[in-house]
Amino acid sequence: LRDFLLVYNRMTELCFRHCVCNLNYRLLTGREESCLDSCAARLVRANHRLMGAYVGLVPAMLQRRAAEYGAPAGPSGLPASPDPAPASP
């Protein structure tokens, strides 16, 4: 949640500084509003592409980390749980 809020705040500040040039009016002009819409859309698309790449890399990173620590990785990329003890007859 913290990371999401940081990204949202940075995006808001970046687009505001880029698009809003006149603070003499309470409402945005049409030009400012369309600039803000396109700026936010560009940043959201870029964020989605980055998150998609990140999600694709996470399993490989987890397997590599598990291999470095010598624990076999399970299908989820997390270290596999030990075999359960055989049941007594």
KOLZAVO-849468 format. One record per atom (N, C-alpha, C): residue number from 1; residue in one letter; chain; atom name; x, y, z. Coordinates in pm, 1 decimal, padded with zeros to 6 digits, m for minus. Each point is the difference from the previous one (the first is absolute). Layout:
N
ATOM   num   residuo   cadena   atomo       east      north         up
ATOM   NUM         a        A      CA          X          Y          Z
...
***
This chain:
89
ATOM   num   residuo   cadena   atomo       east      north         up
ATOM     1         l        A       N    00084.0   m00118.8    00000.0
ATOM     1         l        A      CA   m00084.0    00118.8    00000.0
ATOM     1         l        A       C    00088.4    00125.0    00000.0
ATOM     2         r        A       N    00107.4   m00004.8    00078.0
ATOM     2         r        A      CA    00089.7    00115.7    00006.3
ATOM     2         r        A       C    00062.7    00028.8   m00136.0
ATOM     3         d        A       N    00045.9   m00106.8   m00068.4
ATOM     3         d        A      CA    00060.6    00017.6   m00131.5
ATOM     3         d        A       C   m00100.7    00054.9   m00100.2
ATOM     4         f        A       N   m00123.4   m00050.6    00006.0
ATOM     4         f        A      CA   m00104.2    00050.1   m00088.6
ATOM     4         f        A       C   m00022.9    00149.0    00022.7
ATOM     5         l        A       N   m00007.5    00040.8    00125.1
ATOM     5         l        A      CA   m00023.3    00141.4    00030.4
ATOM     5         l        A       C    00117.7    00087.6   m00044.4
ATOM     6         l        A       N    00121.5   m00051.0    00014.1
ATOM     6         l        A      CA    00116.5    00075.9   m00046.6
ATOM     6         l        A       C   m00004.4    00019.3   m00150.7
ATOM     7         v        A       N   m00032.7   m00105.9   m00073.5
ATOM     7         v        A      CA   m00009.4    00009.5   m00146.3
ATOM     7         v        A       C   m00111.5    00096.5   m00038.2
ATOM     8         y        A       N   m00114.1   m00011.3    00066.3
ATOM     8         y        A      CA   m00112.9    00088.0   m00029.4
ATOM     8         y        A       C    00037.1    00146.1    00026.2
ATOM     9         n        A       N    00066.4    00027.5    00111.7
ATOM     9         n        A      CA    00038.1    00137.9    00031.9
ATOM     9         n        A       C    00101.4    00054.1   m00099.5
ATOM    10         r        A       N    00097.6   m00081.8   m00039.1
ATOM    10         r        A      CA    00098.4    00045.6   m00099.5
ATOM    10         r        A       C   m00066.1    00027.8   m00133.6
ATOM    11         m        A       N   m00091.8   m00089.8   m00040.0
ATOM    11         m        A      CA   m00070.4    00017.9   m00126.7
ATOM    11         m        A       C   m00082.4    00128.8    00003.3
ATOM    12         t        A       N   m00069.2    00023.2    00109.4
ATOM    12         t        A      CA   m00081.9    00120.5    00012.7
ATOM    12         t        A       C    00086.0    00125.5   m00008.9
ATOM    13         e        A       N    00110.7    00000.4    00070.2
ATOM    13         e        A      CA    00087.1    00117.5   m00001.3
ATOM    13         e        A       C    00060.9    00023.0   m00137.5
ATOM    14         l        A       N    00046.3   m00107.4   m00063.6
ATOM    14         l        A      CA    00060.8    00012.7   m00132.5
ATOM    14         l        A       C   m00099.6    00055.4   m00101.2
ATOM    15         c        A       N   m00118.5   m00057.0   m00004.2
ATOM    15         c        A      CA   m00100.9    00045.8   m00096.2
ATOM    15         c        A       C   m00046.9    00142.1    00032.1
ATOM    16         f        A       N   m00014.1    00031.8    00128.2
ATOM    16         f        A      CA   m00042.1    00135.2    00037.2
ATOM    16         f        A       C    00102.8    00102.9   m00045.9
ATOM    17         r        A       N    00126.6   m00027.4    00027.8
ATOM    17         r        A      CA    00104.8    00095.3   m00039.9
ATOM    17         r        A       C    00009.6    00013.7   m00150.9
ATOM    18         h        A       N   m00024.4   m00109.6   m00070.7
ATOM    18         h        A      CA    00010.6    00002.0   m00146.0
ATOM    18         h        A       C   m00119.3    00070.9   m00065.4
ATOM    19         c        A       N   m00118.0   m00017.4    00056.5
ATOM    19         c        A      CA   m00122.3    00042.9   m00069.3
ATOM    19         c        A       C   m00063.8    00128.3    00052.1
ATOM    20         v        A       N    00008.9    00027.4    00127.9
ATOM    20         v        A      CA   m00069.7    00115.5    00056.7
ATOM    20         v        A       C    00096.1    00117.7    00005.2
ATOM    21         c        A       N   m00032.6    00101.9   m00078.6
ATOM    21         c        A      CA    00091.4    00113.8   m00008.2
ATOM    21         c        A       C   m00062.0    00128.6    00054.9
ATOM    22         n        A       N   m00129.4   m00000.5    00029.6
ATOM    22         n        A      CA   m00064.7    00121.3    00046.0
ATOM    22         n        A       C   m00083.3   m00032.6    00124.2
ATOM    23         l        A       N    00038.6    00054.0    00113.3
ATOM    23         l        A      CA   m00071.4   m00026.5    00125.4
ATOM    23         l        A       C   m00097.2    00112.3    00037.1
ATOM    24         n        A       N   m00032.9    00085.2   m00096.3
ATOM    24         n        A      CA   m00089.8    00112.8    00026.9
ATOM    24         n        A       C   m00147.3   m00039.2   m00002.7
ATOM    25         y        A       N   m00031.1   m00121.1   m00042.7
ATOM    25         y        A      CA   m00139.5   m00042.4   m00011.1
ATOM    25         y        A       C   m00023.2   m00121.9    00086.7
ATOM    26         r        A       N   m00121.3   m00010.4    00049.5
ATOM    26         r        A      CA   m00033.8   m00114.0    00086.8
ATOM    26         r        A       C   m00008.8   m00130.0   m00079.4
ATOM    27         l        A       N   m00053.6    00005.7   m00120.3
ATOM    27         l        A      CA   m00017.9   m00118.7   m00083.3
ATOM    27         l        A       C    00111.5   m00010.7   m00102.6
ATOM    28         l        A       N    00021.4   m00121.0   m00047.7
ATOM    28         l        A      CA    00099.0   m00022.5   m00105.5
ATOM    28         l        A       C   m00055.5    00047.1   m00133.5
ATOM    29         t        A       N    00089.2    00044.1   m00085.5
ATOM    29         t        A      CA   m00042.4    00031.8   m00136.3
ATOM    29         t        A       C   m00014.1   m00131.9   m00076.1
ATOM    30         g        A       N   m00063.9    00003.0   m00114.2
ATOM    30         g        A      CA   m00014.7   m00120.8   m00081.0
ATOM    30         g        A       C    00134.8   m00056.3   m00041.6
ATOM    31         r        A       N    00091.3    00087.4   m00032.3
ATOM    31         r        A      CA    00133.8   m00042.9   m00041.1
ATOM    31         r        A       C    00073.8   m00068.1    00115.8
ATOM    32         e        A       N   m00009.6    00059.2    00118.7
ATOM    32         e        A      CA    00064.8   m00059.9    00117.3
ATOM    32         e        A       C   m00061.0   m00136.4    00032.7
ATOM    33         e        A       N   m00131.3   m00009.7   m00008.9
ATOM    33         e        A      CA   m00067.6   m00125.4    00031.3
ATOM    33         e        A       C    00038.6   m00110.9   m00097.4
ATOM    34         s        A       N    00003.9    00031.1   m00128.5
ATOM    34         s        A      CA    00038.3   m00103.1   m00097.0
ATOM    34         s        A       C    00147.5   m00037.7    00015.8
ATOM    35         c        A       N    00084.9    00096.1    00033.8
ATOM    35         c        A      CA    00140.6   m00028.5    00025.1
ATOM    35         c        A       C    00014.6   m00093.0    00119.4
ATOM    36         l        A       N   m00073.8    00027.4    00107.7
ATOM    36         l        A      CA    00005.5   m00084.8    00119.0
ATOM    36         l        A       C   m00050.4   m00140.9   m00029.2
ATOM    37         d        A       N   m00107.8   m00009.5   m00078.7
ATOM    37         d        A      CA   m00052.8   m00132.1   m00035.5
ATOM    37         d        A       C    00102.7   m00081.7   m00077.0
ATOM    38         s        A       N    00062.8    00060.2   m00099.1
ATOM    38         s        A      CA    00097.2   m00074.9   m00081.0
ATOM    38         s        A       C    00126.4   m00030.2    00079.9
ATOM    39         c        A       N    00042.7    00092.0    00085.1
ATOM    39         c        A      CA    00118.8   m00022.0    00083.2
ATOM    39         c        A       C   m00023.9   m00116.8    00095.4
ATOM    40         a        A       N   m00112.4    00000.2    00068.3
ATOM    40         a        A      CA   m00031.0   m00107.8    00094.1
ATOM    40         a        A       C   m00014.9   m00133.0   m00073.0
ATOM    41         a        A       N   m00063.7    00000.9   m00115.1
ATOM    41         a        A      CA   m00017.5   m00123.9   m00077.5
ATOM    41         a        A       C    00135.1   m00057.0   m00042.4
ATOM    42         r        A       N    00091.2    00085.8   m00043.2
ATOM    42         r        A      CA    00133.9   m00045.7   m00039.8
ATOM    42         r        A       C    00072.4   m00064.0    00117.6
ATOM    43         l        A       N   m00005.1    00064.0    00115.5
ATOM    43         l        A      CA    00068.7   m00052.1    00117.2
ATOM    43         l        A       C   m00063.4   m00129.2    00051.4
ATOM    44         v        A       N   m00131.1   m00011.2   m00007.4
ATOM    44         v        A      CA   m00068.2   m00122.0    00042.7
ATOM    44         v        A       C    00037.0   m00115.3   m00093.7
ATOM    45         r        A       N    00002.1    00024.4   m00131.8
ATOM    45         r        A      CA    00040.0   m00104.5   m00094.9
ATOM    45         r        A       C    00143.3   m00043.7    00025.0
ATOM    46         a        A       N    00088.6    00095.8    00024.1
ATOM    46         a        A      CA    00139.5   m00033.8    00027.3
ATOM    46         a        A       C    00010.8   m00081.7    00128.4
ATOM    47         n        A       N   m00075.5    00036.7    00101.7
ATOM    47         n        A      CA    00001.2   m00074.0    00126.2
ATOM    47         n        A       C   m00050.7   m00142.6   m00020.3
ATOM    48         h        A       N   m00104.2   m00017.4   m00081.5
ATOM    48         h        A      CA   m00052.3   m00134.4   m00027.0
ATOM    48         h        A       C    00103.7   m00085.0   m00073.0
ATOM    49         r        A       N    00071.7    00059.6   m00095.7
ATOM    49         r        A      CA    00104.5   m00075.2   m00070.7
ATOM    49         r        A       C    00110.7   m00040.8    00096.2
ATOM    50         l        A       N    00041.8    00090.9    00086.4
ATOM    50         l        A      CA    00104.4   m00032.7    00097.2
ATOM    50         l        A       C   m00045.2   m00109.7    00095.8
ATOM    51         m        A       N   m00122.4    00008.7    00048.2
ATOM    51         m        A      CA   m00049.5   m00101.0    00093.1
ATOM    51         m        A       C   m00013.2   m00135.2   m00069.3
ATOM    52         g        A       N   m00039.3   m00000.5   m00127.3
ATOM    52         g        A      CA   m00008.1   m00125.3   m00074.9
ATOM    52         g        A       C    00136.6   m00064.4   m00013.4
ATOM    53         a        A       N    00101.7    00079.9   m00028.9
ATOM    53         a        A      CA    00136.2   m00053.1   m00009.5
ATOM    53         a        A       C    00045.9   m00050.1    00135.6
ATOM    54         y        A       N   m00031.6    00071.5    00104.6
ATOM    54         y        A      CA    00039.9   m00039.2    00135.6
ATOM    54         y        A       C   m00064.1   m00133.4    00038.0
ATOM    55         v        A       N   m00128.6   m00013.9   m00027.2
ATOM    55         v        A      CA   m00071.0   m00123.7    00032.3
ATOM    55         v        A       C    00060.7   m00116.7   m00077.4
ATOM    56         g        A       N    00044.8    00024.7   m00122.0
ATOM    56         g        A      CA    00063.1   m00105.5   m00077.8
ATOM    56         g        A       C    00136.6   m00038.9    00053.1
ATOM    57         l        A       N    00070.2    00091.4    00064.7
ATOM    57         l        A      CA    00133.7   m00027.9    00049.6
ATOM    57         l        A       C    00003.8   m00057.3    00141.3
ATOM    58         v        A       N   m00103.4    00020.4    00077.5
ATOM    58         v        A      CA    00000.3   m00041.6    00140.5
ATOM    58         v        A       C    00024.8   m00149.8    00018.0
ATOM    59         p        A       N   m00067.9   m00089.8   m00073.6
ATOM    59         p        A      CA    00026.3   m00142.8    00021.8
ATOM    59         p        A       C    00147.3   m00037.1   m00023.7
ATOM    60         a        A       N    00060.3    00053.7   m00104.4
ATOM    60         a        A      CA    00141.2   m00029.6   m00026.8
ATOM    60         a        A       C    00088.8    00054.3    00111.8
ATOM    61         m        A       N   m00031.8    00117.4    00051.3
ATOM    61         m        A      CA    00078.6    00056.9    00109.2
ATOM    61         m        A       C   m00011.7   m00085.8    00125.5
ATOM    62         l        A       N   m00119.9   m00046.4    00030.2
ATOM    62         l        A      CA   m00020.0   m00083.3    00118.1
ATOM    62         l        A       C    00072.9   m00133.4   m00012.9
ATOM    63         q        A       N   m00003.8   m00059.5   m00119.7
ATOM    63         q        A      CA    00072.1   m00125.8   m00021.2
ATOM    63         q        A       C    00150.1    00019.8    00013.7
ATOM    64         r        A       N    00050.2    00108.2   m00055.5
ATOM    64         r        A      CA    00143.4    00028.1    00009.9
ATOM    64         r        A       C    00039.9    00023.1    00145.9
ATOM    65         r        A       N   m00081.5    00071.6    00073.5
ATOM    65         r        A      CA    00028.8    00025.3    00141.1
ATOM    65         r        A       C   m00003.8   m00130.4    00079.6
ATOM    66         a        A       N   m00097.4   m00086.6   m00029.6
ATOM    66         a        A      CA   m00009.1   m00128.7    00068.2
ATOM    66         a        A       C    00121.8   m00085.2   m00032.1
ATOM    67         a        A       N    00046.3    00004.2   m00125.1
ATOM    67         a        A      CA    00118.4   m00077.1   m00039.1
ATOM    67         a        A       C    00124.3    00052.0    00070.9
ATOM    68         e        A       N    00009.0    00129.7    00019.4
ATOM    68         e        A      CA    00114.9    00058.1    00070.1
ATOM    68         e        A       C    00006.0   m00046.1    00145.0
ATOM    69         y        A       N   m00116.2   m00020.3    00059.5
ATOM    69         y        A      CA   m00004.6   m00043.7    00139.3
ATOM    69         y        A       C   m00001.2   m00151.4    00012.5
ATOM    70         g        A       N   m00000.4   m00070.4   m00111.7
ATOM    70         g        A      CA    00007.5   m00145.2    00001.3
ATOM    70         g        A       C   m00129.5   m00070.8    00028.6
ATOM    71         a        A       N   m00110.6    00070.1   m00000.2
ATOM    71         a        A      CA   m00129.3   m00063.4    00023.6
ATOM    71         a        A       C   m00068.8   m00021.0   m00133.3
ATOM    72         p        A       N   m00053.6   m00118.4   m00025.4
ATOM    72         p        A      CA   m00070.6   m00021.5   m00126.8
ATOM    72         p        A       C   m00127.1    00084.5   m00003.6
ATOM    73         a        A       N   m00028.2    00054.8   m00116.0
ATOM    73         a        A      CA   m00117.0    00086.5   m00014.9
ATOM    73         a        A       C   m00120.3   m00082.6   m00041.5
ATOM    74         g        A       N   m00113.4    00029.8    00058.0
ATOM    74         g        A      CA   m00124.8   m00065.6   m00036.4
ATOM    74         g        A       C   m00058.9    00065.2   m00123.7
ATOM    75         p        A       N   m00117.4   m00044.8   m00045.5
ATOM    75         p        A      CA   m00060.4    00055.9   m00121.4
ATOM    75         p        A       C   m00035.2    00147.6    00012.3
ATOM    76         s        A       N   m00021.0    00048.5    00120.2
ATOM    76         s        A      CA   m00034.9    00141.0    00017.1
ATOM    76         s        A       C    00123.9    00088.7    00005.5
ATOM    77         g        A       N    00119.1   m00061.1   m00004.1
ATOM    77         g        A      CA    00122.0    00077.4    00010.5
ATOM    77         g        A       C    00048.7    00011.5    00142.1
ATOM    78         l        A       N   m00081.3   m00044.2    00095.4
ATOM    78         l        A      CA    00039.9    00002.6    00140.4
ATOM    78         l        A       C    00072.0   m00130.0    00032.3
ATOM    79         p        A       N    00082.5   m00001.2    00100.6
ATOM    79         p        A      CA    00067.5   m00124.6    00036.0
ATOM    79         p        A       C   m00102.3   m00110.1    00026.7
ATOM    80         a        A       N    00030.2   m00119.8   m00050.9
ATOM    80         a        A      CA   m00090.6   m00112.1    00017.5
ATOM    80         a        A       C   m00003.4   m00042.7    00144.9
ATOM    81         s        A       N   m00117.1   m00044.7    00044.2
ATOM    81         s        A      CA   m00012.4   m00045.7    00138.9
ATOM    81         s        A       C    00058.7   m00140.0    00008.8
ATOM    82         p        A       N    00055.0   m00035.9    00116.4
ATOM    82         p        A      CA    00057.4   m00133.4    00013.7
ATOM    82         p        A       C   m00107.8   m00106.1   m00012.6
ATOM    83         d        A       N    00043.7   m00123.6   m00039.1
ATOM    83         d        A      CA   m00095.4   m00111.8   m00012.6
ATOM    83         d        A       C   m00057.6   m00031.5    00136.7
ATOM    84         p        A       N   m00129.5   m00028.2    00005.6
ATOM    84         p        A      CA   m00059.7   m00034.1    00129.9
ATOM    84         p        A       C    00054.1   m00134.2    00046.3
ATOM    85         a        A       N    00003.5   m00017.1    00129.1
ATOM    85         a        A      CA    00046.6   m00125.6    00057.2
ATOM    85         a        A       C   m00099.7   m00109.8   m00030.6
ATOM    86         p        A       N    00049.0   m00123.0   m00028.8
ATOM    86         p        A      CA   m00095.1   m00108.7   m00030.1
ATOM    86         p        A       C   m00089.4   m00028.4    00121.3
ATOM    87         a        A       N   m00123.0   m00032.4   m00029.7
ATOM    87         a        A      CA   m00095.8   m00027.0    00107.3
ATOM    87         a        A       C    00029.3   m00133.8    00062.4
ATOM    88         s        A       N   m00024.2   m00009.9    00130.1
ATOM    88         s        A      CA    00020.9   m00126.2    00072.5
ATOM    88         s        A       C   m00117.6   m00091.0   m00027.4
ATOM    89         p        A       N    00025.7   m00131.7   m00021.1
ATOM    89         p        A      CA   m00113.9   m00092.9   m00025.0
ATOM    89         p        A       C   m00080.6   m00030.6    00121.8
***
